[in-house]
């Protein structure tokens, strides 16, 4: 923690007693190793851990009627009492952005995210994001930790398509977030990559950090003096189909680093088709078919990466769920052309 962080912790959180929410939680069983501030952040994701630590420090959060510390580990029958300030008045502008709904109930919904749309605004006046469309569509969304990210439990890159979970209630949000934190959510991606991996399947265990030169990129940190600024990243892959100079692969991320799948496939020299940032190349129907009359414009203006399937436990009903997102038409078209070409090559 730097001096600036310490200074923030010394400042009390302004609390309007008339608008503050009072919450009482009884711990049913001991949670060994679970810090109070981390536990409360999971229960109240709209409050940052720093805010929770400040509330603890100023006595707005107590355990068994007594002041406590953020590092306190809870015991069974502990009673936690909180005085929570109201959320800051910030507004997301609802917009009629088309959403492809895969599943919906009163607690959550799942969408098939399209390419070219970012998940949430980076600032208050930004529009055209997935959150703006969700605010227009849904009657309610969870508050989340950031006022600009209501409902957002996890994210996909701007140009990655596929399945995304969205929480409608705060309880659904923190319960889903806990599953992601514990890595019990199983995600399966499908990617079209350059070349054919030598193995039918393997695990890529390579730490990822910010690229040392291009700040908007990420890279595998292989030099010892860079390991300390990288985060552990693990991806398992399986080859689903081989097409000679291309392959269709299933990707199973074990961690959730930014650009992880794109960086890892590039690292093993099989970059994702269309991913110009990490070594992939654009492909057209002409490239795949050889037909002089076929279109020459790229099939993909982005990486050919699709979040195909997600398996998790329903946050409220606790039933096991598995949801799939249909593939984009251009992705399906590319695979059809590769299969046709592979068939022609086998007959030649």
C-alpha positions in Angstrom: 0.0 0.0 0.0 1.4 3.4 -0.9 1.1 6.6 1.0 -1.8 7.9 -1.1 -3.8 4.7 -0.2 -3.0 5.2 3.5 -4.2 8.8 3.2 -7.5 7.7 1.7 -8.1 5.2 4.5 -7.7 8.0 7.0 -10.6 9.9 5.5 -14.1 9.0 6.8 -16.8 8.1 4.4 -19.5 10.8 4.4 -22.8 9.3 5.7 -26.2 10.9 5.6 -28.0 9.3 8.6 -31.4 9.8 7.0 -30.5 8.0 3.8 -28.0 5.4 5.1 -28.9 1.7 4.9 -28.5 -0.3 8.1 -27.8 -4.0 7.7 -27.4 -6.8 10.2 -25.7 -10.1 9.2 -25.4 -13.2 11.3 -22.5 -15.5 10.3 -23.8 -19.1 10.3 -20.4 -20.9 10.3 -16.8 -19.9 10.7 -15.0 -18.7 7.6 -11.3 -19.5 8.1 -9.0 -17.3 6.2 -11.8 -15.1 4.9 -11.1 -11.4 5.8 -14.0 -9.3 6.9 -13.4 -6.6 4.2 -13.2 -9.2 1.4 -16.3 -11.0 2.6 -18.3 -7.7 2.8 -17.0 -6.7 -0.6 -18.5 -9.9 -2.0 -21.8 -9.3 -0.3 -22.0 -5.6 -1.3 -20.1 -5.3 -4.6 -21.1 -1.7 -5.2 -18.8 -0.8 -2.2 -15.1 -1.0 -3.1 -12.8 -2.7 -0.6 -11.2 0.6 0.2 -14.6 2.1 1.1 -15.4 -0.9 3.3 -12.0 -0.5 5.0 -12.7 3.2 5.6 -16.2 2.3 7.1 -14.6 -0.3 9.4 -11.9 2.2 10.5 -14.5 4.9 11.3 -16.7 2.4 13.3 -19.6 2.2 10.8 -19.0 -1.5 10.6 -18.9 -3.5 13.8 -18.7 -7.1 14.9 -20.7 -8.2 17.9 -21.3 -4.5 18.7 -17.5 -3.8 18.9 -15.1 -1.9 16.6 -13.0 -4.3 14.5 -10.3 -4.6 11.9 -10.5 -5.2 8.2 -8.4 -8.3 8.6 -10.7 -9.9 11.2 -11.6 -13.5 10.4 -15.3 -14.3 11.2 -16.5 -17.0 13.6 -19.8 -18.7 13.7 -22.6 -16.7 15.4 -20.8 -13.4 14.8 -23.1 -10.5 14.2 -21.9 -7.9 11.7 -23.7 -4.5 11.7 -23.2 -2.0 8.9 -24.2 1.6 8.2 -24.0 1.9 4.4 -24.0 5.3 2.6 -26.4 5.6 -0.3 -24.9 5.2 -3.8 -23.6 8.2 -5.6 -26.3 9.7 -8.0 -24.9 8.6 -11.4 -27.1 7.7 -14.3 -26.6 5.3 -17.2 -28.6 6.5 -20.3 -30.9 3.7 -21.5 -30.6 3.1 -25.2 -32.6 0.7 -27.5 -29.6 -1.4 -28.4 -30.6 -4.9 -29.8 -29.8 -7.7 -27.4 -29.7 -11.4 -28.2 -31.1 -13.0 -25.0 -30.1 -16.6 -24.5 -31.7 -17.0 -21.0 -33.6 -14.9 -18.5 -35.4 -15.2 -15.2 -36.0 -12.8 -12.3 -32.5 -13.1 -11.0 -30.2 -13.0 -14.0 -30.1 -13.0 -17.8 -27.6 -14.4 -20.3 -26.9 -12.7 -23.6 -25.1 -13.6 -26.8 -22.8 -10.5 -27.1 -22.2 -9.3 -30.6 -18.8 -8.0 -31.9 -18.0 -4.3 -31.9 -19.7 -3.3 -28.6 -17.9 -2.7 -25.3 -19.5 -3.9 -22.1 -19.8 -0.7 -20.1 -19.0 3.0 -20.2 -15.6 4.2 -19.2 -17.1 7.5 -18.1 -20.5 8.9 -17.3 -21.4 10.4 -20.6 -20.4 7.5 -22.8 -23.2 5.8 -24.7 -23.6 2.9 -27.1 -22.3 0.2 -24.7 -23.9 -3.0 -23.6 -24.8 -1.5 -20.3 -26.8 1.2 -22.0 -28.8 -1.5 -23.9 -29.3 -3.5 -20.7 -30.6 -0.4 -18.8 -33.2 0.1 -21.6 -34.2 -3.6 -21.6 -34.1 -4.7 -18.0 -36.5 -3.5 -15.3 -33.7 -3.8 -12.8 -29.9 -4.5 -12.7 -27.6 -5.2 -9.8 -25.6 -2.2 -8.6 -22.2 -3.8 -8.8 -19.0 -2.2 -7.5 -18.9 0.5 -10.2 -21.9 2.7 -10.9 -21.0 2.5 -14.6 -21.2 -1.3 -14.6 -24.7 -2.2 -13.3 -25.4 -5.9 -13.8 -21.9 -6.7 -15.2 -20.5 -9.8 -13.4 -17.8 -10.6 -16.0 -16.7 -9.1 -19.3 -15.8 -10.0 -22.9 -13.4 -8.0 -25.1 -15.1 -5.5 -27.5 -14.7 -7.8 -30.5 -15.2 -11.2 -28.7 -18.6 -12.6 -29.2 -20.6 -15.0 -27.1 -22.2 -15.8 -23.8 -22.2 -13.3 -21.0 -24.0 -13.4 -17.6 -25.8 -10.3 -16.2 -27.1 -10.0 -12.7 -30.5 -8.4 -12.0 -30.2 -8.3 -8.2 -27.4 -7.6 -5.8 -27.7 -11.0 -4.3 -27.4 -12.8 -7.6 -24.4 -10.5 -8.4 -22.3 -11.3 -5.3 -23.2 -15.0 -5.5 -22.1 -15.2 -9.1 -19.0 -13.2 -8.4 -18.1 -15.6 -5.7 -18.3 -18.5 -8.2 -16.0 -16.6 -10.6 -13.6 -15.9 -7.7 -13.5 -19.5 -6.6 -13.1 -20.6 -10.3 -16.0 -22.9 -10.3 -17.5 -21.3 -13.4 -16.6 -23.4 -16.5 -16.2 -21.4 -19.7 -15.6 -22.9 -23.1 -14.5 -20.7 -26.0 -14.1 -21.6 -29.7 -11.4 -20.0 -31.8 -10.2 -20.4 -35.4 -6.4 -20.3 -35.3 -3.5 -20.2 -37.8 -1.6 -23.4 -38.2 -2.2 -26.8 -36.6 -1.1 -27.3 -33.0 1.2 -30.3 -32.8 -0.7 -31.7 -29.8 -4.4 -32.6 -29.6 -4.5 -30.8 -26.3 -2.3 -29.1 -23.8 -2.2 -26.6 -21.0 -0.6 -23.2 -21.4 0.8 -21.9 -18.1 2.4 -18.6 -18.8 2.1 -15.3 -16.7 0.7 -12.3 -18.5 1.5 -8.6 -17.9 1.2 -5.3 -19.7 3.3 -5.1 -22.8 6.6 -3.3 -22.0 6.3 -1.0 -25.1 2.7 -1.0 -26.3 0.6 -0.1 -23.3 -2.8 -1.2 -24.7 -1.4 -4.7 -25.4 -0.5 -7.6 -23.0 2.3 -10.1 -23.3 3.6 -13.3 -21.7 6.4 -12.3 -19.4 9.2 -14.9 -19.9 12.1 -13.0 -18.5 12.7 -13.4 -14.8 12.9 -9.7 -14.0 9.4 -9.3 -15.4 7.6 -12.2 -13.6 7.0 -9.9 -10.6 4.8 -7.6 -12.7 2.9 -10.4 -14.4 -0.1 -12.3 -13.1 -0.5 -16.1 -13.3 -2.5 -17.1 -16.4 -3.5 -20.7 -17.3 -5.4 -21.9 -20.4 -6.2 -25.4 -21.5 -6.9 -26.1 -25.2 -8.2 -29.0 -27.3 -8.1 -29.3 -31.0 -11.6 -29.8 -32.4 -10.9 -29.9 -36.1 -7.8 -29.6 -38.3 -7.8 -28.0 -41.7 -4.1 -28.1 -42.7 -3.1 -24.5 -42.2 -5.9 -23.7 -39.8 -7.5 -25.4 -36.8 -10.7 -25.0 -34.8 -9.8 -25.2 -31.1 -11.7 -25.3 -27.8 -10.2 -23.0 -25.1 -10.8 -23.4 -21.4 -9.5 -20.5 -19.4 -8.5 -21.4 -15.8 -7.8 -17.7 -15.0 -9.4 -14.5 -16.3 -6.6 -12.2 -17.4 -7.3 -9.4 -19.9 -6.7 -10.7 -23.5 -5.6 -14.1 -22.0 -6.7 -16.4 -24.7 -5.5 -14.2 -27.5 -2.1 -13.7 -25.9 -1.7 -17.4 -25.0 -2.5 -18.7 -28.5 -0.1 -16.1 -30.0 2.5 -17.3 -27.5 2.4 -20.9 -28.8 2.6 -19.5 -32.4 -1.0 -20.2 -33.3 -2.6 -16.7 -33.2 -6.3 -16.4 -33.6 -7.5 -15.6 -37.2 -8.3 -11.9 -37.6 -6.5 -10.9 -34.4 -4.1 -8.3 -35.9 -2.9 -7.1 -32.5 -1.5 -10.5 -31.6 -0.2 -11.8 -34.9 -3.4 -13.1 -36.6 -4.2 -12.3 -40.2 -7.5 -11.3 -41.9 -9.2 -14.0 -44.1 -11.7 -13.6 -46.9 -14.0 -16.1 -48.6 -11.6 -15.9 -51.6 -8.7 -16.9 -49.4 -10.6 -19.9 -48.1 -12.3 -21.1 -51.2 -10.1 -20.0 -54.1 -13.2 -19.1 -56.1 -12.4 -16.0 -58.2 -15.9 -14.8 -57.8 -15.8 -15.0 -54.0 -15.7 -11.7 -51.9 -12.2 -10.5 -51.1 -13.1 -8.4 -48.1 -12.2 -9.9 -44.7 -14.7 -12.3 -43.2 -13.6 -11.0 -39.8 -12.8 -7.5 -38.8 -11.8 -8.8 -35.5 -10.5 -12.0 -33.7 -12.4 -15.2 -34.6 -13.1 -16.0 -30.9 -16.5 -16.9 -29.5 -17.5 -17.6 -25.9 -19.5 -20.6 -26.7 -20.6 -22.2 -23.5 -20.8 -21.4 -19.7 -21.6 -23.8 -16.9 -22.3 -22.5 -13.4 -24.7 -22.9 -10.4 -27.8 -20.7 -10.4 -27.0 -18.0 -7.8 -30.4 -18.3 -6.1 -32.0 -21.7 -7.1 -28.6 -23.4 -6.8 -29.3 -25.7 -9.8 -26.5 -26.5 -12.2 -26.9 -24.6 -15.5 -25.2 -24.8 -18.8 -25.9 -22.2 -21.5 -24.6 -21.9 -25.1 -24.5 -18.9 -27.4 -25.1 -19.5 -31.2 -22.1 -18.8 -33.4 -22.0 -15.6 -35.5 -22.9 -16.2 -39.2 -19.4 -15.3 -40.5 -17.7 -17.6 -38.1 -20.0 -20.5 -39.3 -19.3 -19.5 -42.9 -15.5 -19.6 -42.4 -15.7 -23.1 -40.9 -18.0 -24.3 -43.7 -15.5 -23.1 -46.3 -12.6 -24.7 -44.5 -14.5 -28.0 -44.3 -15.3 -27.9 -48.0 -11.7 -27.1 -48.9 -10.4 -29.9 -46.7 -12.9 -32.3 -48.4 -11.6 -31.2 -51.8 -8.0 -31.7 -50.8 -8.7 -35.2 -49.5 -10.3 -36.1 -52.9 -7.5 -34.6 -55.0 
